Amino acid sequence: ACWHVQAGWVRPQRLVERTAVLDPWLQHRARTCHQVLGPAGSGKTLLAMQWRARLVSAGFDVPWLSFQEGDEADASIQSLLTACASMAPEMGERLRGLEDSQRRFLSDGAVAASLIQAIMQHGREVLVVLDGYQHVGHHRVHAVFQTMLDYAPANLHLLFISRAVPPLAVEHLAAAGQLHVLDADDLRFSVPETEALVRGHAQTMPPDHINKLHADTGGWITGLQMALRALETDRPVARDPLPGATLAREAAHYFKREVLPRLDAECLHALVHLAPTHCFNEPLALALTGSLVTQRLLALLQRERLFVTPVASTAPNGAPWWRFHPWFRTLLLERFGQMPQDHQQRTRLQLGHWFGHRGMLREAVQHLVAAGEDQHAADWVERHARALFLTGDLQCLARALAALPDACLHGRPALALWQAWAQLCYRQFADCKATIARLAADTRRDDAPQHAQLCLLRFSLALQHDDLDAAQALLPEMLELAHDGDAVLQGGQRHLLAWYFSH
């Protein structure tokens, strides 16, 4: 599997069948409308070429029409007729009356109707491939293809290859089971495909490096090719499979050429403000950019296939989330870093408090610490820690605590206690013992709840080590533990004593 990037487009050097995508697709070949939608460089055309080869073997005629930016409506319609006429001599005869000299007397609807009739009389299965459909900007051309979709005979099928959702009415086709869509997720290389691609360039690359390469590129085909080309230039050290400098320059240049021109100034400004987050949703965008810009941005993301893709997880209120491609986010973060420092800090504060109000502690802590507001970050963790502990969401609590600077835990015994519990649960016993010792030194003699927590921690740590002698020494204190209705202390006491006596 090898792909070359030349002058902004990708051409196959040695194709590998993308069987995992092609086999299911082939079963839907009888549908009227097919769409392959994805961002620049995602291998849309190459996948369509592989599918075309399969259909030709199955007896299809496959005329192919490629659109370029700035194409005139008359030229596009004529190219469609020429491509269809080339399928067979009899097709040329049927379409002879639609040549340029005659077509000026016919409406576009009449031209589409004549083409539909000619294809129906042709008898063989016909797939019309329309590559680069995002460049079609004239309503007349859209009207021709809409007519073909609306009145397509059983042997006519259309494939739209585009970075954006074609502005065509296909809802009736979807309802009738006549629409098949391959999106960005389908176009991404799988790990085995990435490995096959890498082996054509670097046969000795270790599997863990291949997995990292796949994760860093998100299976983006052109990104993989950029990385492999950069390998030959940078010769990176063994611990880092991605050659940083050359790859960063090439990826940034690609995004600036292929993606940023499709964004207006306000939408780009909004994406730059959202870049410090790995993912965002509509309420977050509203909080940062306002309603009008958010509406335009989300409409753009729905319409265009940029390097911002929807993810399966949802916010607590059900709003869908969007994820940046790692390299595209890197470019946006560079622009974010060029903003005035106070502007960056305000944005980070907004992000931190937004995530904090929704209990997304790790994100809240990361943004508030980056804004220099360590104590605010600690406040959010302290506010949510107990609820997370009681619901068993220890991973979220542990990650949030790990993101806090150590200095934040001084003078906050409650946070240090939660840190000790998280360390215990994740079997970081040495760290837990050190945290307990620090807490014991800082705890006042009259602080009964704190002493009770420390006793519970010590007893649990002893049981984790199967140190029954240490547990025996703590047993009198455990039996007399004053929990005062604290569910954590009461439940922990009963559980640990049952564990001890079972031993």
Salt bridges, closest charged atoms under 4 A:
GLU17 OE1 - ARG54 NE 3.27
ASP23 OD1 - ARG54 NH1 2.58
ASP61 OD2 - HIS122 NE2 2.58
ASP61 OD2 - ARG124 NE 2.96
ASP74 OD1 - ARG140 NH2 2.80
GLU93 OE2 - ARG96 NH2 2.61
ASP100 OD1 - ARG103 NH1 3.03
ASP108 OD2 - ARG140 NE 2.66
GLU125 OE1 - HIS157 NE2 2.56
ASP150 OD1 - HIS172 NE2 3.12
ASP183 OD2 - ARG305 NH2 2.91
ASP185 OD1 - ARG188 NH1 2.02
GLU193 OE1 - ARG18 NH2 3.04
GLU195 OE2 - ARG199 NH2 3.54
ASP216 OD2 - LYS212 NZ 2.73
GLU232 OE2 - HIS201 ND1 3.56
GLU250 OE2 - ARG229 NH1 3.29
GLU258 OE1 - ARG163 NH2 2.90
GLU258 OE2 - ARG257 NE 3.17
ASP264 OD2 - ARG296 NH2 2.31
GLU266 OE1 - ARG296 NH1 2.30
GLU304 OE1 - ARG262 NH2 2.76
GLU304 OE2 - ARG303 NE 3.85
ASP342 OD2 - ARG346 NH1 3.52
GLU373 OE1 - HIS376 ND1 3.16
ASP379 OD1 - ARG412 NH2 2.69
GLU382 OE1 - ARG412 NH1 2.65
ASP446 OD1 - ARG444 NE 3.15
ASP466 OD1 - HIS503 NE2 3.61
ASP486 OD1 - ARG386 NH2 3.25
